[in-house]
Amino acid sequence: MEQNEFPVRSGMDDPNTKWRHGKPDYTVVNKKFMREKSKNHQAGSLEKTVEDLVKSWEMESSHKSDLKDWTTISKDGDFYFQVNGGKKFTGDDNVKLGNYNMMLLDSPFIDVSKETHDSSHDLFKRAFPEGFPWEVLDVLSGPPIVSFTWRHWTKWTGPYKDQKPTGEKIEMVGSCVAEVTSDMKIKYIQVYFDPNPVMAKLTGYKCPLSLIK
């Protein structure tokens, strides 16, 4: 089997798709992903299948404005997204809020109630102009209940609000549990990670617990 394949994001070719700001171009982040990823998952492996599925969901969450156009989630109405055992976000919540607002809901370093889907994505797009690649590290169990670890990384080379970039490496790691149907549609995603060390850096705080700069 071939290794080092580019990510495959499904559901991008329907001409009737309602895109938020036009069909996205992943050329830059794909190249960074291929240069810097730590794992080379074989084509056809469970790891590559899970990685591509989550990347496809992220694409839809970030760029598709109508849930009817989504191809990655179960359409029986039970889909939800949950972070660290907190609030369960529905598919409609996902469309309205976007990934960052859902994942950072409980972080003391950002008030997501003041951010929209677009404004939250703009914050990190400006801070990380090279892209923010994501990879699956290890798959621990396979369908229908899929559990895996993941890594998200980049360099901080653009401003985050009023904070100047330091050029340092930014990295998050975490785990995830997801249930999928027999045709690999996502029924739920449960994410577990600590966003605060990265958010503390971006906002200029030195101590996540005391919020002292």
Secondary structure, DSSP 8 states (H G I E B T S, - for coil): ---S------S---TT--BSSSS---HHHHHHHHHH-S----TTSHHHHHHHHHHHHHHHHHHB--GGG--SB-SSS--EEEETT--EE-HHHHHHHHHHHHHTTT-TT--GGG--HHHHHHHHHHH-TT---EEEEEEEE-TTEEEEEEEEEEE--S-BTTB-----EEEEEEEEEEEE-TT--EEEEEEEE--HHHHHHHHT-SBTTTTB-
